Amino acid sequence: MLIGSSLKMYFGRARTLEWTRAVAAICAEHPAVRRGLVEPFVIPTFPSIPDVVTVLQETGAADAGMLVGAQDLHWEDAGAFTGEVSAPELAEHGVALAEIGHAERRRMFGETDATVARKVAAALRHGIAPVLCIGEEAAGDHRAAAAACIAQLDASVALAVREGLTGRLVVAYEPVWAIGAPEPAGEEHIRAVAGALRAHAAAGPFDAQVIYGGSAGPGLLPRIADSVDGMFLGRFAHDPAAFGAILDEALALEEDR
Ligand SMILES: O=C(CO)COP(=O)(O)O
């Protein structure tokens, strides 16, 4: 299972490092991580990436398998793209994952399926696993949601498929209406859509995993674990103890299997 959190733009440098030290210490010691049952990850802001990499090394969390991600990347490798960050530079920093097409970037920064497809290809070309964020806009029927998400997934990987790229692909199913909400989507909805996405992605050329995000926190994983390969946490992991509680849930699930 892949379990981690994007810090979005919530924390400054000091709080990012404080949070990362606490979560990395939990991960470095946690039996779910030490036994290889859970791969934890953290996605800080760009300028905090080098410090976060150092903290994971110092705490032993990196050796235990904890990964660092980026919240975005540009589709070109280099050039006159002011304000952007390339996949090769992120790879130099030790970044293993990159979020692509988060709902907030689509809504506020003009990302489209076309730019997302170019970014997915760029990440894969440089050995970075895309954390491809997809989800339906409005709450409704799970069949319609699954169809919309599958169409979005196909459009997002079309260029990578045409270029013959392969590698690890993390599909983050995040219903847009469940992001920043008081509660996650209902468990039946998540299980139906994530299950459909997982079956669809498994038929593609990638080593694909499907994780759920959108107001996820402790208590959700045991209810959806048969349909997802992990969790993508936001606000409800701001307390490091909540991150630890979700690792406990993952461990209990694996022990029950
Ligand atoms: O967008 C998310 C993770 O990337 C989810 O954020 P929240 O859990 O805070 O809704």
The ligand as a Tripos MOL2 file, in Angstrom:
@<TRIPOS>MOLECULE
LIG
   10     9     1     0     0
SMALL
NO_CHARGES

@<TRIPOS>ATOM
      1 O1         -6.4970   16.8920   -2.3710 O.2       1 LIG1
      2 C1         -6.2270   16.1100   -1.4850 C.2       1 LIG1
      3 C2         -4.9480   15.3780   -1.4560 C.3       1 LIG1
      4 O2         -4.1760   15.7870   -2.5160 O.3       1 LIG1
      5 C3         -7.1510   15.8740   -0.3660 C.3       1 LIG1
      6 O3         -7.1370   16.9640    0.4930 O.3       1 LIG1
      7 P1         -8.1170   16.9640    1.7420 P.3       1 LIG1
      8 O4         -7.9910   15.6060    2.3710 O.co2     1 LIG1
      9 O5         -7.5990   18.0530    2.6200 O.co2     1 LIG1
     10 O6         -9.5080   17.1820    1.2240 O.co2     1 LIG1
@<TRIPOS>BOND
     1     1     2 2
     2     2     3 1
     3     2     5 1
     4     3     4 1
     5     5     6 1
     6     6     7 1
     7     7     8 2
     8     7     9 1
     9     7    10 1
@<TRIPOS>SUBSTRUCTURE
     1 LIG1         1 GROUP 0 **** ****
